[in-house]
């Protein structure tokens, strides 16, 4: 199987490694010179192309499947639409028009599309209620993957990621020193974020479906911070309520909405599909940074 990874960055590189280990042929696609260097440093085939430019996409060889994992780089809703909606549509139309078109697409989305559920549980059947311009863009991109890809003969699936963490993204000091605002964390380790997409592709599962990619244990931020501090031999960090955090006049409107958004994401469907987590909860996933923290104190 040859897989084109459009936006082969933090998760995409790990996905490429896992695919290659299992005999597949990943092709990493990035726009920047630095991105191409990072892919090639891992020994993965790299192609420089811009997903928003159909002419640029001709540089990518024929593939059996596409993984759309591009990022808007933390910019606003307009940039997000350019990448997630327009870029995804461009990729679908381009690859779907080829004589050897791929038959599979996996679009990586975010559980942010769920909006606020006051700490309640959400799953793949929960109606979407995005609360920010950017999450509304992500919800529209999911629709493009599920509804427009099939018009081009491609089965479109959505891997809906919870908060990603892992190498270079543990944010340990943020939680052990605080202050920590109340709310829930829904998380998935980078290796499992990549592992789920690899599993769906290589096991031929969840075609034209949404799969929520989150670990076994959503946890309150306060409980998580207390656990981390204890594991690091520190006192519990200072905490603040949502109301206290919202008193900050410098918060953007999007930031306020994020603070007010609370939910717990279920991975029951993913478990039923048979995926086995490398890091089932934060307790396994945070062992490396905790051990590293102790080494720095030694």
C-alpha positions in Angstrom: 0.0 0.0 0.0 1.3 3.4 -1.0 0.0 6.2 1.3 0.3 10.0 0.6 0.6 11.9 3.9 -0.4 15.5 3.1 1.0 17.6 5.9 3.6 15.1 7.2 4.4 16.9 10.4 4.3 15.9 14.1 1.8 13.1 13.7 2.4 12.4 10.0 6.1 11.6 10.6 5.2 9.0 13.2 2.5 7.6 10.9 5.1 7.3 8.1 7.4 5.4 10.5 4.6 3.0 11.6 3.5 2.4 8.0 7.0 1.7 6.8 7.6 -0.7 9.7 4.6 -2.7 8.4 5.7 -2.9 4.8 3.7 0.0 3.4 5.2 2.9 1.3 4.5 6.3 2.9 5.1 9.5 1.0 5.5 12.6 3.1 4.3 15.8 1.6 5.2 19.3 3.0 5.3 22.8 1.5 8.5 24.1 3.2 12.1 23.3 2.7 12.4 22.6 6.5 9.5 20.2 6.3 11.0 18.3 3.5 14.3 18.1 5.4 12.5 16.7 8.4 10.8 13.9 6.4 14.0 13.0 4.6 15.9 12.9 7.9 13.6 10.0 8.8 14.5 8.2 5.6 10.9 8.7 4.3 10.2 9.5 0.6 9.4 13.3 0.5 7.6 15.4 -2.0 7.4 19.2 -1.8 3.9 20.4 -2.7 1.3 22.9 -1.7 -2.1 21.3 -1.0 -3.9 24.5 -2.0 -2.3 24.4 -5.5 -3.6 21.7 -7.8 -0.7 22.1 -10.2 1.7 21.6 -7.3 0.0 18.3 -6.4 1.0 16.8 -9.7 4.5 16.2 -8.2 3.0 13.5 -5.9 3.0 10.0 -7.4 -0.2 7.9 -7.5 -1.1 6.5 -4.1 -3.7 4.0 -2.8 -4.7 6.2 0.1 -4.5 9.8 1.3 -4.1 11.0 4.8 -4.9 14.7 5.1 -3.0 15.9 8.2 -2.1 19.4 7.2 -2.1 22.2 9.8 -3.0 25.9 9.5 -0.1 26.6 11.9 -2.2 28.0 14.7 -3.5 30.9 12.6 -7.1 32.2 12.5 -10.3 30.9 11.0 -9.6 32.3 7.5 -6.2 30.5 7.3 -7.9 27.4 8.7 -10.5 27.5 5.9 -7.8 27.8 3.3 -6.2 24.7 4.5 -8.8 22.4 6.0 -11.7 23.1 3.6 -10.4 24.6 0.4 -7.1 22.5 0.6 -9.0 19.3 1.4 -11.4 19.9 -1.5 -8.5 20.7 -3.9 -6.8 17.4 -2.9 -9.9 15.4 -3.3 -10.7 16.8 -6.7 -7.1 16.5 -7.9 -6.5 12.9 -6.8 -10.0 11.8 -7.7 -9.5 13.0 -11.3 -6.4 10.7 -11.8 -6.7 7.5 -13.8 -5.2 5.7 -10.9 -7.1 7.4 -8.1 -6.8 6.5 -4.5 -9.8 4.7 -3.0 -9.3 5.9 0.6 -9.0 9.2 2.4 -8.5 9.8 6.1 -9.0 13.4 7.3 -7.6 14.3 10.7 -10.1 16.5 12.6 -10.5 17.6 16.2 -12.9 16.9 19.0 -13.3 20.6 19.3 -16.2 20.3 16.8 -18.3 19.0 19.7 -18.5 22.3 21.5 -19.7 22.5 25.1 -21.5 19.7 26.8 -21.1 20.8 30.4 -18.7 17.9 31.2 -21.0 15.3 29.6 -20.0 12.4 27.4 -19.8 12.7 23.6 -19.2 10.2 20.9 -19.4 9.8 17.1 -23.2 10.0 17.1 -23.4 13.3 19.2 -24.6 16.2 17.0 -21.8 18.7 16.3 -22.0 22.1 18.1 -18.8 24.0 17.3 -18.5 27.2 19.3 -15.7 29.1 17.5 -15.1 30.1 13.9 -12.2 27.7 13.7 -14.1 24.7 15.0 -16.9 25.5 12.6 -14.3 25.3 9.8 -13.2 21.9 11.1 -16.8 20.7 11.1 -17.2 21.8 7.5 -14.0 20.0 6.5 -15.4 16.8 8.1 -18.5 17.2 5.8 -16.2 17.6 2.8 -14.4 14.4 3.6 -17.5 12.4 4.3 -19.8 13.8 1.5 -17.6 15.1 -1.3 -14.9 12.5 -1.4 -17.3 9.8 -2.4 -18.4 11.9 -5.4 -14.9 11.3 -6.7 -14.8 7.6 -6.0 -12.9 8.0 -2.7 -14.1 6.6 0.6 -13.7 9.5 3.1 -13.2 8.9 6.8 -12.6 11.2 9.7 -10.2 10.5 12.6 -11.3 13.0 15.2 -8.4 13.8 17.5 -8.5 14.7 21.1 -5.7 16.9 22.5 -2.4 15.7 21.2 0.6 15.2 23.5 3.9 13.4 23.3 7.6 14.2 22.4 8.1 18.0 22.5 4.4 18.5 23.5 4.1 17.3 27.1 3.7 20.9 28.5 4.8 19.4 31.9 5.8 22.6 33.6 2.5 24.2 32.7 0.6 21.7 34.8 3.0 21.0 37.7 3.6 24.7 38.5 0.2 26.1 37.5 -2.0 27.9 37.9 -4.4 25.3 36.4 -7.9 26.3 35.3 -10.7 23.8 36.0 -12.2 21.7 33.2 -11.7 18.3 31.4 -8.8 17.1 29.4 -9.4 14.7 26.5 -6.0 13.4 25.3 -4.3 11.0 23.0 -0.5 10.4 22.7 1.1 11.2 19.3 2.0 7.5 18.8 -1.6 6.4 19.2 -2.9 9.3 17.1 -0.7 8.0 14.3 -1.4 4.4 15.3 -5.1 4.7 14.9 -4.8 6.0 11.3 -2.3 3.3 10.4 -4.7 0.7 11.9 -7.7 2.0 10.0 -5.8 2.0 6.7 -4.0 -1.3 7.0 -6.9 -3.2 8.5 -9.4 -1.7 6.1 -11.7 -0.4 8.8 -14.2 2.5 9.3 -14.5 3.5 5.6 -16.8 6.5 5.2 -17.1 6.8 9.0 -16.0 9.0 11.9 -13.8 7.6 14.6 -13.1 9.5 17.8 -9.4 9.2 18.6 -9.0 9.6 22.4 -7.5 7.5 25.2 -9.4 5.6 27.8 -9.6 8.3 30.5 -10.7 11.9 30.1 -9.6 13.6 33.3 -10.2 16.8 35.1 -7.3 19.3 34.7 -7.1 19.7 38.5 -6.8 15.9 39.1 -4.3 15.6 36.3 -2.1 18.4 37.6 -2.2 17.0 41.2 -1.2 13.5 39.9 1.7 15.0 37.8 2.9 17.1 40.7 2.8 14.1 43.1 4.8 12.0 40.5 7.4 14.7 40.3 7.6 15.0 44.1 6.1 18.5 44.2 3.2 20.1 46.1 -0.1 20.5 44.2 -0.1 23.5 41.9 -2.3 26.6 42.4 -5.7 26.3 40.8 -8.4 28.7 39.6 -12.0 28.3 38.6 -13.3 29.2 35.2 -14.9 32.3 36.7 -11.5 33.4 38.0 -9.8 32.8 34.7 -12.5 34.7 32.8 -11.7 37.8 34.9 -8.7 38.3 32.7 -9.6 41.1 30.3 -6.8 40.2 27.9 -8.5 36.9 27.0 -9.7 36.7 23.4 -13.3 35.8 22.6 -12.1 32.4 21.2 -10.1 31.9 24.4 -13.1 32.5 26.5 -15.2 30.0 24.5 -12.5 27.4 24.9 -12.5 27.8 28.7 -16.2 27.5 28.8 -16.2 24.4 26.6 -16.3 21.2 28.7 -16.9 17.6 27.6 -15.6 14.0 28.0 -14.9 12.1 24.7 -15.7 8.4 24.5 -13.4 5.9 22.6 -15.9 3.0 22.8 -16.1 2.8 19.0 -12.4 2.7 18.6 -12.1 0.0 21.2 -14.8 -2.0 19.4 -12.8 -1.8 16.2 -10.0 -3.6 18.0 -7.4 -0.9 18.3 -4.9 -1.5 21.2 -3.4 1.6 22.7 0.3 2.0 23.3 -0.6 4.6 26.0 -4.1 3.8 27.3 -4.1 6.8 29.7 -2.0 9.7 30.7 -0.4 7.6 33.4 1.5 5.5 30.8 1.9 8.4 28.4 3.6 10.8 30.9 6.2 8.3 32.2 9.0 9.6 29.9 8.7 13.3 30.8 8.3 12.4 34.5 11.5 10.3 34.4 13.3 13.1 32.6 12.1 15.6 35.2 13.7 13.4 38.0 16.9 13.1 36.0 17.2 16.9 35.9 16.8 17.1 39.6 19.5 14.4 40.3 
